Amino acid sequence: MALAVTSAIIAWRFQSILYDSAKANVNATMSEIVLASQHSNPYTFSDSTGGALQFFFNSTNLAQWESPSTFIQVDSTAGYPLAKTDNLGGNTIPPNAELSAKADTAFRDVTIAGTPYLVEDRYVSEGASAAVVHVAQPLDALFQVFAQARRVIIFTLGAATVAVILLSILLAAQATTPIDDLSNAMREIGFDRLSLRLKRPPRNDEIGRLAGSFNDLLGRLEEAFARERRFISDASHELKTPLTSINANAQMLLRWGDREPEIRHESLETIAAESASLASMVNGMLTLAKADRGDDVPKEPVSLAQLASEAVRISAQRAADKRLTLTFEHEAVPVVFGDPSLLRQLIGNLIDNAVKYTEAGSVDVRVGETGNSAWVEVSDSGPGIPEDELPHVFDRFYRTDKARSRSEGIPGTGLGLAIVRSIARVHEGEVTAGRSQAGGALFRVVLPRMDLGLTDIS
C-alpha cells in the first residue's frame, strides 16, 4: 500500500510537471506575440484603422511562431476566425465563450480533429477594437510521454511489490523458523530431560540470545533439580538410620520389654536419642527452607557482637563439659540488618561445630568490622579440615568425620554448616572455611554493615 500510494503521488506529480511545462511553453509564445504586436507600426499596413491589432490579422506575421507543436489563431470578439497559421489547415480552434475584457486570459483543453490540445486564450483590445488570440499545443506527445512514464512506474511498482513480498517471506521465514524450532525443542524438554539443550542459531541476534538464555536457564534448572534429588537422596539416607534404629528398638520393647528391664531401659534411651536426632534434622530442614525463601525473613538492625555474646553464653556449658576454653572478644560493635534468631543460630552452629570436633584446647569467637562489612570468626584448636574437603563442608548432609559424627550423644545431622551458608546468603553475606593459626578450623562470616551515622562525642 505504501508503494502504491507513493507511486500514485509520483505519477500525479510527473503529470503535473509535464502539463505545467506545456502551459509555460504556450504562455511564452503568447507573451511574445502580444509583445510583438504592441511594438509594431500600424502605418506600415495599407489599412491602419485597426491600429496595432492589424498585426494579428495577418497570417504571415503569425507564421514566425508556427511550429509542429505551436498553432495560432486570431478571432474576432464574436468568435469568427480572422487569421491562423498554416499548420491548422482546415481546422479551427473553437472559441471560448467565457472570455471577456474582464476575464481576458484562460487555459483550456480542447479536441481538434481527434487530437487533444492545450489552448491559451487571450483577449486583446486597443481603443474600441478588440480581438481574441489562441495559442494551442497538441497534448498527444505529452500524453505519450506520460503513458510511457506510467508504464515504467507500474512496472517498477510491480517489481518492487514482488521483491517486497519475497523479501518479507524470506525475513518472516528467517524470523519464525528459529522460533518454531525453539518452541518444538522446548516442548520436548521435560523435568526428566533437562540435559537437553536448544540448538542455538548461528547468529547473534535476539533469537540467538534467547536460545542462549534458555540454555542457561536449563543449566540452572538442571543443577537445581540435581541438588534437590541429591538432597532427597541424602535426607532419605539420613532419616533411614534413626528410623531403622527406632523401629528395631520398638520391636525389642514389644518382645522383651516386660521381661528384661535393662533391655527396656536401653531401648527407650535409644528411641529418645534417635527421636531427638530426627527432630533436630527436621528443624534443620525447616530452617534451611526459611533461609532459602529469603523474602519471608523479617529483618531489623541488630548488634552482631551482642548476638555472638549470646551464642557463646548458650554454648558455654557444652564447651565446659569437654574441658574446652571458649573465649569471645570484639574489636568493634558493628550493626547489621537481619533476623536476630537466624544470625544467632548461624553463630551458634559454628560454635557447636567447633566444640564437636575439638577434643582439647580452645574455641575462639571474634567480631569486628572492616569498611562497610561486619565479620564474625570462629576458630578452634582441633584437627582442622582437610584441603580436599574444604569445598564440600557447606553441602547438606556432608560430614568431614563420619565415624565420629555419632559418637557424642545426639548424632550430627550434617545440616549445621549448610544452614550457616543459607543464613549468610539470605543476609547478603558469605561464609568461608579455612585453617586457623592454631592448626584447627577457621570459619569467617562477612555481612553488610549498617552505617547508623553515629559520632563518638566522648
N, C-alpha and C positions, 0 to 999 in steps of 0.2 A: 504493500500500500504506500509506503514511503517513497519507493522508487517510482510508482505510478504517478503520485502527486507531484514529485519533483520533475518527472518527465513532462507532465502536462504544463507545469509552470514554465519549463524551458521552451516547450513548443509555442506556448502562447506568447512568451516574451520574444522569441525569434520572429514570429509572425508580425508582432507589433513593430519590431525594429525594421523589418523589410517594408512594411506598409508606411512607416514614418519616413523611411528613406525615399520611397516613391513620392510621397507628399512633398518632401523637401525638394526633389527634382522638379516636380510640376510647379511648385511655388517659385522656384528660382527662375524658371523660364517665363512665368507670368510676370515677375518683377522686371525682368529685362525688357519684355515687350512694352509694359506700361512706361518704363523709364525712357525707352527709345521714342515712344510716341510723344512724350512731353518735351523732348528736345528736338523734335522735327520742325521743319519750316513749312507751314501750310501754304505759303505763296509759291512753293515750287510745283504745286499741283495746279492743273487747269481750273479746277473748281475748288475754291477755298472757303466756300460757305460753311463747310463742316469744321473748319479750324483744324486743330491737332487731331481730331478724330478721323480726318481724312486718311491718316496713316494706317488705321485699322481696316479701311475699306479696300485696300489694295493687296491682293493675294501675293503679289511679288514681294511686298515688304514682309509678309508673314513667312515667306519661304526660307528666309535666313535662319529661322528657328526650327524648320522642319527636319525631322529625323525619323528613322524607323520606329522610335519609341516616343515621338512627340507629334501630336496632332493639334492643330489650332483652327478655331472657327470664330468668326465675329458675327453677332446677330444684332438686329435692331431690338429696341426695348420691347417690341411686340413679339419677338421670337422668330423673326424672319431672317434666314441666313444672308449676310451681306458679302462675306468673303471667307475662304477657308484654304487650307494647304492642300496640295495635290494628292498627298497620301491618303486623304479621306475618300477620294474617288467619288462615287455616287452616294456615299453615306454622309449623314449629317449628325451632329451632336444634338440630342433633344434639348429644348430649352428648359430652364429652371424656373418654374412659376413662382417660387418663393423668393427669388432675388429681387431687390429693390434698391433705391438710393440709400435707404437707411441700413438695410442688410445687404451690403454691396459685395460680400465675399462669402463663398461657400464651397465646400468639398462634397463630392458625392460619387457613388459607384453606379455606373450605367452599363448596359449591354448594347453594343452596336454590332449588328450583323453576326450575332452569336459570340462575340468576343467581349469579355469584361474590361471596362476602362475605369481608371480613376480620373475624375474631372474636377478642375478648379474653375469656378465661375467668378468673374469679376465685373461688377457694374461700374462703367467708366463714364463720367459726364464732364462736359465743358460748356459752360453757359447754359443755353437752352437745349443743347444737343447732348445725346447720351447713346451709348452702345454697350453691348454685353460681349465680353471676350471669354472664350472657352479654351482651356489648355488641357488636353487629355493624354494619358499614358496608358497603354494596354497593361493589364494585370496578369495576362496568361503566363508570361515568363516568370513573374514573381510567384504565381501560384505553382508553377512547375518546380521552382527552387524550394518553395515551402513544402510541396509534396515530397520531394526528394529528402529534404531535412526530416520531415515527419517519418518517412520510411526508415531513415537511419536511426531516428530516436526510438521508433517502435522496435527495430531490430536490436538496438543496444539495450532497450528495456527488457526485451525477451531474453537476451543472452544473460543480462545481469540477474534477472529473476531466476533463470535456471541455475546460474552459478550460486546465487544466494541459497536456493533450495538445496542444491547438492552440498554446499558448504555447511548449511545448517544440519543436514542429515549426518554429515561426517562428524561435525562437532558434537551433535547430540549423541551419536554412537560412541564417540570417544569419552563423553561425559557419563553416559548411562551404563555402558558396558562394564566399566570397572565397578560402578555402584552395584549393578546386578550381580557381578562376581562376588563382591564383598557380602552382599545380602545372602547369596546362596551359601557362601563359606560360613557366615555367621550362623545360619540355620543348622549347619552340620556340627557345630561346636556345642557340646553339652557339658554338664558338670563332670562327666566321666571322660571327656576328650579335650581337656584344657591344654594338652600338649600340642594340639594343632595350632598352626599359625596361618594367617592370611598371606596370600601371595601379594607382595607389595608391587604396585605398578611401577614400571621403570621411569618414573618422573617425580619431580619434587614439587608437585602442586598440592591442592587441597586434598585430592583423593589419596595421593601417596602418603601425605602426612596423617590422614585419617586412618589408613591401614596401619601405619607405624604406631600411632597412638593406641589403636585397638590391640595390636600385638603386645604393646607394653602393658595394657590393661590385662590381657590374658596371662601375661607372665606374672603380674602381681596376684591375680586370682589363683593361678596355679600354685604359687608359693603360699598364699593364704590357705587354700584347701589342703596343701601338703602339711602345713603347720597344724591345721585343725585335725587332720587324720592322725598325725603323729601325736597330737595332744590326746585324742580319744584313745589311741592305742596305749599311750603311756598311762593315761588315767585308768583304763581298764586293767592294765597290768598292776598298777599300784593299788587299786581297790580290791583286786582279786586276792592279794595276800592276806590283808586283815579280815576280809570276809571269809576266806577259807579257814583261817585260824578261829574266828568266832564260831563258824559252823561246826568245826571239829570239837571245840571245847563244849559247845552246847550239846552235841551228841554224847560226849563223855559225861556231862551232867545227867543226861537222861538215863544213861546206863548204870553209872556207878556213884552218882552224886549222893544218893540216900545212904549208901553203904560205906563210902570212903570220904570222910570229912576232909582229908588232906587233898584228895583229887578235886572235891567241890571247891575248896578254897583256891587252889591253883587255877582251876578253870575260870572261876569268877574274876580273879585278878587279870588273867589273860584277856577275857572278854572285855573288861573295863578298859584295859590298856589299848586294845585294838579299836574299841569304840571311840576312845579319845583320839586315836590316830585318824580314824575316819572323819570325825568331827573337825579335827584340825585341817585335814585335807579339803573337806567341803568348804570350810571357812576361807581357806586359801583360794580356792576356785572362785568363790563369791567376791573376794577382794580383787582378784585379777579381772573379773568381769566388770566390777565397778570402776577399776582404774582404766580398763580399755574403753569404756564409754566416754570418759573424759568430761564431756559437756555436762553430765549429771552430777559432777562433783562440786559441792559448794565450797567456795574459797573465800578467804579473808586474810588480812595482814596478821602474820604470826611471827614470833621470835624463834629463830632456828636454834639459838643457844638454849632457850627455855625448854623447847621440845626435846633437845638432846639430853638436857639435865634430867628431865622426867624419865626418858627411856633408860638412862643409866641407873636411876634410882630403882626402877622396876626390875632391872636385871641384876641388881647388886647381890641379892641373896643367892641366885644361881651361881654367880661367879665365886661367891664366898664358899659355897658347897664344894667347889672344885679347888679351893685354896688358890684362886687367881686374884691378882690385883687389878681392879677395874678403876681406871682414872678418867677424869674429864677436865678439860681446860678449853677456854675460848679466847681467841685473840681479839675478837670483836663481838658485837651483838647485832648481827645482821637480821633484817626483817624480810621475809619472803611472803608471797601471795599464794596461799594454798589451803588445803584441808588439814587441820591440826591432827586429826586422828590418823589419816593416811601417812602424813610425814612422821608422826611419832612411831607408827608401825614400821616405816621404812628404816628408821634408825634402830629400832628395837630388833628387827630382823638381822641387821648387820651385826649388832652386838651379840645376839643369840648364836649366830653362825660362828663368830669368833670364839665365843665361850665353848661351843660344842667341840671345835677342832683344836683347842689349845689345852694341853694336859698340864702344863706348868708355865709360870711366868706371869704375863700381864696382858690386859686388853686396854688399849688407849683410845679415847674418843676426843677429837678436837674439832672445834668450829671456828671459822674465820670468814673473811671476805677479801676479794680481790677485784678492784674496779667495780663493775656492775654485777658481779657474781658473788653469791654466797656459797660456802662449801662446808661439808662435814666429812671427816675422815675417821675410819675405824680400822685400827691396826692391831695385830696380835703377835705373840712370840711363838706361834705354833709352827707346824712343818711347812706352811705356805702352800701355794697352788702350783702344780707342775706347769711348765710353759705350754705344753701341748693341750692342756685342759682350760687355759685361760679364756679362749674364745667361746667355750661352752658353759661356763659356770652360771650364766644367767638364763640358760634354757630351762624350760619347765621339766620337772621330774629328773633333773640331772644332779648326780651326787659325785663328788670327787673321791669319796671313800665309802663305797657301798658296803664293805664288810663291817665298817664301824658305825654306819648310819643308824643301825638298830640296837646299838649296844647300850644306849643311855635312856632307859625308861621308855618314854613315848618316842617311837621312831620318827625320823625326819620325813617330811612329805616331799622334799625335792622342789618345793614351790617358793621357798623363802626368798632366794635371790631373784627369781623371776618376778615376784611381787615387787621387790625393790626396784627393778628396772621399769616395770609398768608404772609405778607411782612416780618415779623420776620423770618419765616421759610425759605423763599427764600434767605435770607441773612445768613442762618445757625445759626440763633439765636432762642430765645424763649421769650415768654411773660407770666407773671403770674399776678394773681389778688389776692388782699388781703385787709386787713383793715389798714388804716393809724393810726398814733399816735393820730390824732385829732378825730378819730372815723369814718372818711369817707372812701372812696375807695382809694386804692393804686395799681397802675399798674407799673410793673417793666419790662423793656425790656433789655435783655442781648444779646450783639452781639460780634463776634470775633474782637479783637482789632489788628490793623496793627502795627507791630514794624518797624518804619522807620529808626532805628539805629541812631537817632539824639542825640547829647550830649549837655547839657546846659553848655556853656563856660563863662557865665556872671560872 
